[in-house]
Amino acid sequence: MDSTLGEQIMLLSLDDDTGVGRETTRTGPAVTGAALVELAGRIAVTKSEVVVVDAAPVGEPVLDAVLAALAGREKPRKAGAWIELLQKDAVRAVRERLLERGLVREEKARVWGIFPARRYPEADGSVERDLRGTLDAAVRGGAAPDERTVVLLALLHGAGLQKLAFPEASAKALDRRLTELTEGQWSAAVVRDAVLAVQAATIATIAAATAVI
């Protein structure tokens, strides 16, 4: 399997040089929500709940861990509840996967010289460069994106993370283009339903986290 959507979101969020995560309050829910979307077909994601319909592993460690967690609960939960519950583990698993693939390296540091922290600067930028090229071709180059690219753009847009991919773009023009690309561009209803439910749940999770901060 190519990079998961969660890995792609994480790559976009990490500063290449310092390895510091940007927009962490938004990135965590987006990474977790991305896993739910990629499991569409194995799970049914609706506005009301997430239900496992096939618990067989998909062969991708990060996604299989999420699927196992979903299948291990007898009562269905809403997407927002799952995003909140699984966020810490999902983010850690995605970072570990990037390390295993040699795309980032881990550096230990101390914040204010006291608090231990870990940072993940770029080790191999080829995957992120290709990703940014694909996104740029779709958003600014007028290329017809495949559905996976549309899903990633929808997740970024829903979480308010589009500036990670297009830091210099006009906010209004970018919002308009992303809306144009991600509305009604679904070949599979199950993917559309998963994306819409995760978008709503991610926005709610981010709003709750921001309110606490």
Secondary structure, DSSP 8 states (H G I E B T S, - for coil): ----HHHHHHHHHB-TTT--BSSHHHHHHHHHHHHHHHTBTTEEE-SS-EEES--S--S-HHHHHHHHHHHT-SS-B-HHHHHHHHHHHHHHHHHHHHHHTTSB--EEEEETTTEEEEE--BS--HHHHHHHHHHHHHHTS-----HHHHHHHHHHHHTT-HHHH-TTS-HHHHHHHHHHHHSS--S-HHHHHHHHHHHHHHHHHHHHHHHH-
